[in-house]
C-alpha cells in the first residue's frame, strides 16, 4: 500500500525534467521471459434493423455491463465517484466502450496466441444470452455497415465530449472515426530502448501492409462504397497531428526522446484535477509544460493521459501497440496478435523484417498508406503490388510462430492463427474481398452482411 501511495504522489508532482518524461518508457523495459501479448478487439452491436445499440436503454451496453458484473465476476468502473459505468475489470482483462458504444475486450497480458483465442471465445460466450434475449448481433467489421452518423448516442465519458467538439476542427471524418469505426490492436513488450525503437520502426514501415492485410470495412450505410477499408479512409482525414507514421522514429539510431519530441508537439485534449475536467484543446503538451494552463502545471499523470490520446499507426507507451487494422470476424480475430507476435517476438523474424524494410522511405510508405483503403493488397509499392510483400511478411511470421513452439491441444503451433490470412493472401484477397463475394446480385444485402459478420451467432 505504501508503494502505491508513493507512486500516486509522484504521478501528481509537476514534471521538471526530460528524464521524467522518458521514465514512462524506460520503466517499461522487461526481460524476455516476461514478454506478453495483449489483444484489444472492438465490435459493433446492432439490432435486427441494423441500428446501432445505444449506451442506455433496452438492449444497450449499460445493461449488458451491469449483467456481466452481476453474474460474471466483473468489477465495475466509473470515471468519477457516482458517475456513469464505463468499464469492467476482471483478472487482468477489461471491457471498455468506444464513443459510439463499440464494445471492446482488452484482454489480459497472455503468453500465447492460443490463450488469446480461448479468452476471446469465452468473452463471446458471455455475451450470448444477453444478445439472444435482446436481439443484438455483434459484428466484426472496421466500419459500421448500416448506420448513419446521426443514429449514434455518445458514451458519457469526459474525454469523448472534448473530442466531439475538437476533432471535427481537425478533420471532416473525425466523428466517423469516433462513432462508426472499430479496430483490433495488439500490444507487445520491449527488452530495451533499442529493441523498442527497432520494433517501432519495422512496424511503422509495414503499417500500410497491416491495414491492407486486415481491410474489412467495404460497406457504408448498407451498400459497398467501392473500397476495401472505410475505416482506413476515415483515418486519413482525422487529426493528422496525432495520427500517421511518426517520421521522427524512422532513423536507425532513434531513441525514446525522438518519440517524446513528436508527442510534445501534439495538441492536447484535456487534463484532470481531482474529478474536474479541464479542456485545453489545441495547446501542445510542450506549451503546457513550458507555460502551464490556467495556473496548472503538467504532472506525470497528465503526460500518461496525453500519450494515450495519440493515435499513430504504431503507438509507444508501456508497450508497443500495433494499430491500423480493421476489426475482424471470428475466423481472423486472433490473426493480428499472432502475425506481429511472430515478427516482434522472434529474433530471426524481426531481423529479417528489418532487412526487408531497411531502405523503405517515409515518403513512399506514406504514399502507399493513402492508397490501401481503396485497393487493399492491390496497392502498388515499388512497381509491384502489396500482395508480394504480404507473402514475404507472412512467411517470416510463420517461421517466427513455429520457432516460438507454443502448441495447442491439437498439436498446432501459433501459426494456425494466421492460416486463414495466408489463404487470403495467396489469392490476393483481403477480408473485405471475401465479404463482397456474391453480394452484387442482391438488391438489399443487409441480411447476408449480418450473417457473414456475426461474431456470436445468435441465430
Secondary structure, DSSP 8 states (H G I E B T S, - for coil): -HHHHHHHHHHTSB---HHHHHHHHHTT---GGG--EEEEEEEEEE-TTS-B--SSSTT-HHHHHHHHHHHH--EEEESSTT--EEEEEETTEEEEE-TT--EEEE---BS-HHHHHHHHHHHHHHHHHHHHHHT-EEE--SB-SS--GGG------HHHHHHHHHGGGT-TTHHHHHHHB-EEEEEE--SSHHHHHHHHHHHHHTHHHHHHHT--B-EETTEE-SSSBHHHHHHTTS-TTSEE--GGG-STT--HHHHHHHHHTSB--EEEETTEEEE-TT-BHHHHHHH-BTTB--BHHHHHHHHTT-EESEEESSSEEEEEEE---GGGTTHHHHHHHHHHT-HHHHHHHHHHHTT--HHHHHHHHHHHHHHGGG-EETTEEHHHHHHHHHHHHHHHHHHHT---TTS--GGGGGHHHHHHHHTT--HHHHHHTT-TT-S--HHHHHHHHBSS---
